[in-house]
Amino acid sequence: MIAKRISKNFFLLFSGNVISQIIVFYGLIRVANLLPPEEFGRFSFAQAISTFFVRLTEFGMETTAIRRITQRDNDSNLVENVFFVRILFSIIIIGVAILLSMIMSNSKDMKIIIILLISLIGISLTLEWYYQAYEKMGVVGIIRTIRALFFVLPVIMFSKRNNSDILVAWSFSLSFIIVAVFFVFLYIKNNQFFFSKIRLQRIIPLIKECAPIGISITLMQIPFYYSTFIIGLTMGKADVGAYSAAYRPILAFWSFGVIAAYQAFFPVINYMVNDKPAFEILLLKLTKLFILAGALLFLIIAPFGKIIIDALYGQNYAGTEYIMRYSLIIIFLVLGRAAIEYSLLSLKMQKDYLRGMILVSGLYIVLCYCGAILFGIIGVIIASIVSELIYTGYIISRMRLFQRWKEFILLFVKAIILVTSSYIIFIVPSTLDFSLKLIMMFLVFAGGLWISKIITKDDLVTVLKYLHKR
C-alpha cells in the first residue's frame, strides 16, 4: 500500500514537474540563444541572487505545514498564518532591495534583481504545499505547468522584437503572481478563509518551529546558485552566461528529479515515522532507488555532453560541455542522499539538518571562491563536487541512529566506485569506437550492480511483479 502511494505520488508529481520544467527549460534555451551571452549572464546572475531570497521568504513554512497536516496536527488557521508570515517577509525584502537600489546603485543588474524579487509576492501565495500535504499531486502539476506557460509564452512571442533580459525577468515574476492569485481565489471561494483570525500567539510558535528548517533551506540555495554568483563576481557576465547555459540542464534535472522525489515521498514517510523498523526499511529502499537513478542519469548523459550542448545552443556555447558533464556528478550525489537527508526533517532532527547546511554552505563559499580565483570555472566545478562529497558523508553519518546504518554507508561506497570505474572506461583515451566504448561502460556498470548486490534477484522479481500488476 505504501509503495503504491509513493509510486502514484511520484508519478503524478514527476509528470507535472517534467512537463513544467521542459516548458521552462525550452524557454530559457530560447533566451540563451536570442540574448547575447552577456545579457543572459546578467539575467542568470540576478536569478541566482533572487532565488536565495525566495527560499528565505519560504522559511521552512511549507515543510513544517506539510508535516503538521500529515501528522494530524489540528490548526484551523494554518493556511492564513503561513500566508501572512510569507507575505510580510516578501514585502520587507522587496522594500529593502528598492531602498538599496536608490542608495547604492541604479544599475541594470539591480533593476533585474528587483523585478525578479517581485515574484516573491506570488511565491508567498502559492498553495502547492497545501495540495502536497493532502497528496493531490495532480493539482500541483497543473499549477506548475500553467505557471511555466505564463513565463515562456511571452518570452517566445516578444523576444524576437525585443531581445531583452528585462522582458525575461518581468515574464518570470508575473507568471508566479498571476497563477498564484488565481488559485488563491479558488481556495478562498471554496474554504473559510479570514485574515481576521490570524493570532500573534500562534504565529510566533510557528516561526520558532520553522526557524531551523527555514535557515537550512535558505542556506541550501548556496550549493544551488553560489557557483553562478561567484563566477559573476570574479569573472565577467559572459562567463556567467557560458556557465549558466551549460549548468541549466543540471538545474532542470535537480528540479524535476531531486525535488519531485522529495515532495513525493516526504508526506508518506511522515506517516511511518513512529514505526522505526518499517521506516528504516523504506528509507533503505528509497536510497537504493535514488542512487540507481542518479547513477544511470550520469552514465547516460555524461558521454553525450558535446552533442547535447550543440543541440541546445549550436555554436553559441561550444566548448562548455565539460561543465555539464562533471556537474552530473553533483546530481548523482544529491539524488542518492535525498531520502536520508529529508528523513531528518521527518524525525524532527532540524538542528542536525541545519548543522549540515551550515557545513556545506561554508564549504561552497570558501572552496568555490578559491577555485574561481585559482582555476576559473573548472575550479568552481571541482570545489562544488568536493563540497557535496563531504556533505554527503555528514548526512550518511546521521544514520548511526539506525540499526542498519552500515548498509547505508556500504551502499554509497559501492555505488561511487561502480560509477567511477564505469565512466573511466569511457574517458580513457583509446582507438575503440564511440559506440563500443559506450556498450562496454554499461556492461561493466550492469555487471557491477549484480556482483556488488546493489541489485539482487529479489529486486528484479519485485519489479516484474509490480509491472505485471500494472
C-alpha positions as CSV (number, residue, x, y, z in Angstrom):
1,M,0.0,0.0,0.0
2,I,2.8,2.4,1.0
3,A,4.8,1.5,-2.2
4,K,1.7,2.2,-4.3
5,R,1.1,5.6,-2.7
6,I,4.7,6.6,-3.2
7,S,4.7,5.4,-6.8
8,K,1.4,7.2,-7.5
9,N,2.6,10.4,-5.8
10,F,5.9,10.3,-7.5
11,F,4.5,9.6,-11.0
12,L,1.9,12.4,-10.8
13,L,4.4,15.0,-9.3
14,F,7.2,13.8,-11.5
15,S,5.0,14.1,-14.6
16,G,3.9,17.6,-13.7
17,N,7.4,18.6,-12.9
18,V,8.8,17.2,-16.1
19,I,6.1,19.0,-18.2
20,S,6.6,22.3,-16.5
21,Q,10.4,22.1,-16.4
22,I,10.6,21.1,-20.1
23,I,8.5,24.2,-20.9
24,V,10.7,26.5,-18.7
25,F,13.8,24.8,-20.0
26,Y,12.8,25.3,-23.6
27,G,12.1,29.0,-22.8
28,L,15.4,29.5,-21.2
29,I,17.2,27.8,-24.1
30,R,15.5,30.1,-26.4
31,V,16.5,33.0,-24.2
32,A,20.1,31.8,-24.2
33,N,20.1,31.7,-28.0
34,L,18.4,35.0,-28.5
35,L,20.2,37.1,-26.0
36,P,23.9,37.9,-26.2
37,P,26.0,35.8,-23.6
38,E,26.5,39.0,-21.5
39,E,22.7,39.7,-21.2
40,F,22.0,36.0,-20.5
41,G,24.7,36.1,-17.9
42,R,23.2,39.2,-16.3
43,F,19.8,37.5,-16.0
44,S,21.3,34.3,-14.6
45,F,23.4,36.3,-12.1
46,A,20.3,38.2,-10.9
47,Q,18.3,35.0,-10.7
48,A,21.0,33.4,-8.5
49,I,20.7,36.2,-6.1
50,S,16.8,36.5,-6.1
51,T,16.4,32.7,-5.7
52,F,18.3,32.9,-2.4
53,F,15.6,35.4,-1.1
54,V,12.8,33.2,-2.4
55,R,13.8,30.5,0.0
56,L,14.2,33.0,2.8
57,T,10.6,34.0,2.4
58,E,9.5,30.4,2.4
59,F,11.5,30.0,5.7
60,G,10.6,26.3,6.1
61,M,6.8,27.1,6.3
62,E,5.9,24.7,3.5
63,T,7.9,21.7,5.1
64,T,6.5,22.5,8.5
65,A,2.9,22.9,7.3
66,I,3.1,19.6,5.3
67,R,4.5,17.8,8.4
68,R,1.7,19.2,10.6
69,I,-1.1,18.3,8.3
70,T,0.3,14.7,7.6
71,Q,0.8,14.1,11.3
72,R,-2.7,15.2,12.1
73,D,-1.9,18.5,13.8
74,N,-5.1,20.5,14.2
75,D,-4.5,24.1,13.3
76,S,-7.6,25.6,11.6
77,N,-5.8,28.8,10.7
78,L,-2.6,27.3,9.4
79,V,-3.1,28.5,5.8
80,E,-3.8,32.0,6.9
81,N,-0.8,32.1,9.2
82,V,1.6,30.8,6.6
83,F,0.3,33.3,4.0
84,F,0.6,36.2,6.5
85,V,4.2,35.5,7.5
86,R,5.4,34.8,4.0
87,I,3.8,37.9,2.5
88,L,5.2,40.0,5.4
89,F,8.8,38.6,4.7
90,S,8.3,39.3,0.9
91,I,7.3,42.9,1.4
92,I,10.2,43.6,3.8
93,I,12.8,42.0,1.3
94,I,11.4,43.9,-1.7
95,G,11.3,47.1,0.2
96,V,15.0,46.7,1.4
97,A,16.1,45.9,-2.2
98,I,14.4,49.0,-3.6
99,L,15.9,51.1,-0.8
100,L,19.4,49.7,-1.5
101,S,18.9,50.4,-5.2
102,M,18.1,54.0,-4.5
103,I,21.0,54.5,-2.1
104,M,23.8,52.4,-3.7
105,S,23.2,51.9,-7.4
106,N,20.8,52.3,-10.3
107,S,22.5,49.7,-12.5
108,K,20.7,47.3,-14.8
109,D,21.8,44.4,-12.7
110,M,20.0,45.9,-9.7
111,K,16.8,46.6,-11.8
112,I,16.6,42.9,-12.9
113,I,17.2,41.7,-9.3
114,I,14.3,43.9,-8.1
115,I,12.0,42.7,-10.9
116,L,12.7,39.1,-10.1
117,L,12.2,39.8,-6.4
118,I,8.6,41.0,-7.2
119,S,7.9,37.3,-7.9
120,L,8.1,36.8,-4.1
121,I,4.5,38.0,-3.8
122,G,3.2,35.3,-6.0
123,I,5.5,32.6,-4.5
124,S,4.3,33.6,-1.0
125,L,0.7,33.0,-2.0
126,T,1.4,29.6,-3.6
127,L,-0.8,26.7,-2.5
128,E,1.4,23.9,-3.8
129,W,2.4,22.8,-0.3
130,Y,-1.3,22.6,0.7
131,Y,-2.1,20.2,-2.1
132,Q,1.1,18.2,-1.5
133,A,0.2,17.7,2.2
134,Y,-3.2,16.1,1.1
135,E,-1.3,14.2,-1.7
136,K,-3.2,15.9,-4.5
137,M,-0.1,15.8,-6.7
138,G,-2.1,16.2,-9.9
139,V,-3.2,19.7,-8.9
140,V,0.4,20.6,-8.0
141,G,1.5,19.5,-11.5
142,I,-1.3,21.6,-13.1
143,I,-0.3,24.7,-11.2
144,R,3.4,24.3,-12.2
145,T,2.5,23.7,-15.8
146,I,0.2,26.8,-16.1
147,R,2.9,28.9,-14.4
148,A,5.5,27.6,-16.8
149,L,3.4,28.6,-19.8
150,F,2.7,32.1,-18.4
151,F,6.5,32.5,-18.2
152,V,7.5,31.1,-21.5
153,L,4.8,32.2,-23.9
154,P,5.5,36.0,-23.6
155,V,9.2,35.4,-24.0
156,I,8.7,33.4,-27.2
157,M,6.1,35.9,-28.5
158,F,8.1,39.1,-27.9
159,S,11.7,38.0,-27.8
160,K,12.4,38.4,-31.5
161,R,11.2,42.0,-31.5
162,N,12.7,42.9,-28.1
163,N,15.6,40.8,-27.1
164,S,15.8,42.0,-23.5
165,D,16.8,40.5,-20.2
166,I,14.3,42.9,-18.6
167,L,11.5,41.3,-20.5
168,V,12.5,37.8,-19.4
169,A,12.7,39.0,-15.8
170,W,9.1,40.5,-15.9
171,S,7.7,37.4,-17.6
172,F,9.3,35.3,-14.8
173,S,7.8,37.4,-11.9
174,L,4.4,37.9,-13.4
175,S,3.9,34.2,-14.1
176,F,4.2,33.5,-10.4
177,I,1.8,36.3,-9.4
178,I,-0.9,35.7,-11.9
179,V,-1.2,31.9,-11.3
180,A,-0.9,32.2,-7.5
181,V,-3.6,34.8,-7.3
182,F,-6.0,32.7,-9.4
183,F,-5.6,29.6,-7.3
184,V,-5.8,31.5,-4.0
185,F,-9.1,33.0,-5.3
186,L,-10.4,29.4,-5.9
187,Y,-9.3,28.3,-2.5
188,I,-11.0,31.3,-0.8
189,K,-14.1,30.6,-2.8
190,N,-14.3,27.0,-1.5
191,N,-13.0,27.4,2.0
192,Q,-13.5,29.6,5.0
193,F,-10.5,32.0,4.9
194,F,-10.3,35.0,7.1
195,F,-7.2,37.0,7.8
196,S,-9.0,38.4,10.8
197,K,-8.5,35.0,12.5
198,I,-4.7,35.5,12.5
199,R,-3.3,35.5,16.0
200,L,0.2,36.5,17.1
201,Q,0.3,33.8,19.8
202,R,0.1,31.2,17.0
203,I,2.4,32.9,14.6
204,I,5.3,33.2,17.0
205,P,5.5,29.4,17.8
206,L,5.1,28.7,14.1
207,I,8.1,30.9,13.2
208,K,10.2,29.3,16.0
209,E,9.3,25.8,14.8
210,C,10.2,26.8,11.2
211,A,13.4,28.6,12.0
212,P,15.9,25.7,11.8
213,I,14.3,24.4,8.6
214,G,14.0,27.9,7.2
215,I,17.6,28.8,7.8
216,S,18.7,25.4,6.4
217,I,16.6,25.7,3.2
218,T,17.9,29.3,2.7
219,L,21.5,28.1,3.1
220,M,20.6,25.2,0.6
221,Q,20.5,27.8,-2.1
222,I,24.2,28.4,-1.7
223,P,25.0,25.0,-3.2
224,F,22.4,25.6,-5.9
225,Y,23.4,29.0,-7.1
226,Y,26.6,30.2,-5.3
227,S,28.8,28.9,-8.2
228,T,26.9,31.2,-10.6
229,F,27.2,34.1,-8.1
230,I,31.0,33.7,-7.5
231,I,31.7,33.4,-11.3
232,G,29.8,36.7,-11.7
233,L,31.9,38.4,-9.0
234,T,35.3,37.1,-10.1
235,M,34.8,36.9,-13.8
236,G,32.7,38.6,-16.5
237,K,29.0,38.4,-17.3
238,A,29.8,36.5,-20.5
239,D,31.5,33.8,-18.3
240,V,28.3,33.6,-16.2
241,G,26.3,33.2,-19.4
242,A,28.5,30.3,-20.6
243,Y,28.5,28.6,-17.2
244,S,24.7,29.1,-16.8
245,A,23.9,27.8,-20.3
246,A,25.8,24.5,-19.6
247,Y,24.6,24.3,-16.0
248,R,21.0,24.9,-16.9
249,P,20.3,21.2,-17.7
250,I,21.7,20.2,-14.3
251,L,19.3,22.6,-12.5
252,A,16.4,21.2,-14.6
253,F,17.3,17.6,-13.5
254,W,17.6,18.9,-10.0
255,S,14.1,20.4,-10.1
256,F,12.1,17.6,-11.7
257,G,14.3,14.8,-10.2
258,V,15.5,15.6,-6.7
259,I,12.7,18.0,-5.7
260,A,10.0,15.8,-7.2
261,A,11.4,12.8,-5.3
262,Y,11.4,14.7,-2.0
263,Q,7.9,16.1,-2.5
264,A,6.5,12.7,-3.4
265,F,7.9,10.6,-0.5
266,F,8.0,13.2,2.2
267,P,4.3,13.2,3.1
268,V,4.3,9.3,3.1
269,I,7.3,8.8,5.3
270,N,5.8,11.2,7.8
271,Y,3.0,8.7,8.4
272,M,5.6,6.0,9.1
273,V,8.0,7.9,11.4
274,N,6.7,6.2,14.6
275,D,7.3,2.7,13.2
276,K,11.1,2.7,13.3
277,P,11.8,-0.7,11.7
278,A,9.4,-0.1,8.8
279,F,10.7,3.5,8.5
280,E,14.3,2.2,8.3
281,I,13.5,-0.4,5.6
282,L,11.6,2.1,3.5
283,L,14.4,4.6,3.8
284,L,17.0,2.0,2.7
285,K,14.8,1.0,-0.4
286,L,14.3,4.6,-1.3
287,T,18.0,5.3,-1.0
288,K,18.9,2.4,-3.2
289,L,16.3,3.5,-5.8
290,F,17.6,7.1,-5.9
291,I,21.3,6.0,-6.1
292,L,20.5,3.9,-9.1
293,A,18.5,6.8,-10.7
294,G,21.4,9.2,-10.1
295,A,24.0,6.7,-11.4
296,L,22.0,6.0,-14.6
297,L,21.4,9.7,-15.2
298,F,25.1,10.4,-15.0
299,L,26.2,7.4,-17.2
300,I,23.5,8.1,-19.8
301,I,24.0,11.8,-20.2
302,A,27.8,12.4,-19.5
303,P,29.2,10.7,-22.6
304,F,27.0,12.9,-24.8
305,G,27.9,16.3,-23.3
306,K,29.1,17.9,-26.6
307,I,26.2,16.5,-28.6
308,I,23.7,17.9,-26.1
309,I,25.3,21.4,-25.9
310,D,25.5,21.6,-29.7
311,A,21.8,20.5,-30.0
312,L,20.7,23.1,-27.4
313,Y,22.8,26.1,-28.4
314,G,24.6,25.4,-31.6
315,Q,28.0,27.1,-31.6
316,N,27.0,29.8,-29.2
317,Y,28.4,27.9,-26.2
318,A,30.8,25.5,-27.9
319,G,33.4,24.1,-25.5
320,T,31.3,24.3,-22.4
321,E,30.2,20.6,-22.4
322,Y,32.7,19.8,-19.6
323,I,30.6,22.0,-17.3
324,M,27.5,19.9,-17.7
325,R,29.4,16.5,-17.8
326,Y,31.2,17.0,-14.5
327,S,28.3,18.7,-12.8
328,L,26.3,15.5,-13.3
329,I,28.4,14.0,-10.5
330,I,26.7,16.5,-8.2
331,I,23.3,15.3,-9.3
332,F,24.3,11.7,-8.6
333,L,25.3,12.6,-5.0
334,V,22.3,14.9,-4.3
335,L,19.8,12.4,-5.6
336,G,21.4,9.5,-3.9
337,R,21.2,11.0,-0.4
338,A,17.8,12.7,-0.9
339,A,15.8,10.2,1.2
340,I,18.3,10.2,4.0
341,E,18.7,13.9,4.0
342,Y,15.0,14.7,4.2
343,S,14.3,12.0,6.7
344,L,16.0,14.2,9.3
345,L,13.1,16.6,8.9
346,S,10.5,13.8,9.4
347,L,12.3,12.7,12.5
348,K,12.3,16.4,13.7
349,M,16.1,16.5,13.6
350,Q,16.1,20.1,12.3
351,K,19.2,21.0,14.2
352,D,21.2,18.2,12.6
353,Y,19.9,19.3,9.2
354,L,20.8,22.9,10.0
355,R,24.4,22.0,11.0
356,G,24.8,20.1,7.8
357,M,23.5,23.1,5.8
358,I,26.0,25.4,7.6
359,L,28.8,22.9,6.8
360,V,28.0,22.6,3.1
361,S,27.4,26.3,2.7
362,G,30.7,27.2,4.3
363,L,32.5,24.7,2.1
364,Y,30.9,26.2,-1.0
365,I,31.7,29.8,-0.1
366,V,35.4,29.1,0.7
367,L,36.2,26.3,-1.8
368,C,34.3,27.9,-4.8
369,Y,35.9,31.2,-4.2
370,C,39.4,29.7,-4.0
371,G,38.6,27.5,-7.1
372,A,37.4,30.5,-9.1
373,I,40.4,32.6,-8.2
374,L,43.0,29.9,-8.9
375,F,41.5,27.9,-11.8
376,G,38.4,29.7,-13.1
377,I,35.2,27.8,-14.0
378,I,36.8,24.3,-13.7
379,G,38.0,25.2,-10.2
380,V,34.4,26.1,-9.2
381,I,33.1,22.8,-10.5
382,I,35.8,20.7,-8.7
383,A,35.1,22.7,-5.5
384,S,31.4,22.0,-5.8
385,I,32.0,18.3,-6.1
386,V,34.3,18.2,-3.1
387,S,31.8,20.1,-1.0
388,E,29.0,17.8,-2.0
389,L,31.1,14.7,-1.2
390,I,31.9,16.0,2.3
391,Y,28.3,17.0,3.0
392,T,27.0,13.6,1.7
393,G,29.4,11.9,4.2
394,Y,27.9,14.1,7.0
395,I,24.4,13.2,6.1
396,I,25.2,9.4,6.0
397,S,26.8,9.7,9.4
398,R,23.5,10.7,10.8
399,M,22.3,7.2,10.1
400,R,24.1,5.9,13.1
401,L,20.7,6.2,14.9
402,F,19.6,3.2,12.9
403,Q,20.5,-0.5,13.4
404,R,21.3,-0.9,9.7
405,W,23.4,2.2,9.3
406,K,26.4,0.3,7.9
407,E,24.2,-0.8,5.0
408,F,23.7,2.8,4.0
409,I,27.4,3.5,4.1
410,L,28.3,0.4,2.1
411,L,25.6,1.2,-0.5
412,F,27.1,4.7,-1.2
413,V,30.7,3.4,-1.3
414,K,29.8,0.6,-3.8
415,A,27.8,3.0,-5.9
416,I,30.6,5.6,-6.1
417,I,33.2,3.0,-7.0
418,L,30.9,1.5,-9.6
419,V,30.0,4.8,-11.3
420,T,33.6,6.0,-11.3
421,S,35.1,2.7,-12.7
422,S,32.4,2.5,-15.4
423,Y,32.9,6.1,-16.6
424,I,36.7,5.7,-16.6
425,I,36.3,3.1,-19.3
426,F,34.7,5.7,-21.5
427,I,37.0,8.7,-20.9
428,V,40.4,6.8,-21.1
429,P,41.9,7.6,-24.5
430,S,41.8,4.6,-26.9
431,T,41.2,3.8,-30.5
432,L,37.9,2.0,-29.8
433,D,34.8,3.2,-31.5
434,F,32.5,5.5,-29.5
435,S,29.5,3.1,-29.5
436,L,31.7,0.2,-28.5
437,K,33.1,2.1,-25.5
438,L,29.6,3.1,-24.5
439,I,28.4,-0.5,-24.6
440,M,31.4,-1.6,-22.5
441,M,30.8,1.1,-20.0
442,F,27.2,-0.1,-19.5
443,L,28.1,-3.7,-19.4
444,V,30.6,-3.0,-16.6
445,F,28.0,-1.0,-14.7
446,A,25.3,-3.6,-15.1
447,G,27.6,-6.4,-14.1
448,G,28.8,-4.4,-11.1
449,L,25.3,-3.8,-9.9
450,W,24.8,-7.6,-9.8
451,I,28.2,-8.5,-8.4
452,S,28.1,-5.8,-5.6
453,K,24.5,-6.8,-4.9
454,I,23.1,-3.3,-5.3
455,I,20.5,-5.1,-7.4
456,T,19.6,-8.6,-6.4
457,K,17.3,-11.3,-7.7
458,D,14.6,-10.3,-5.2
459,D,14.7,-6.7,-6.5
460,L,14.1,-7.9,-10.1
461,V,11.3,-10.3,-9.0
462,T,9.6,-7.4,-7.2
463,V,9.8,-5.1,-10.2
464,L,8.5,-7.8,-12.5
465,K,5.5,-8.5,-10.2
466,Y,4.8,-4.8,-10.0
467,L,4.9,-4.4,-13.8
468,H,2.7,-7.5,-14.2
469,K,0.0,-5.9,-11.9
470,R,0.1,-2.7,-13.8
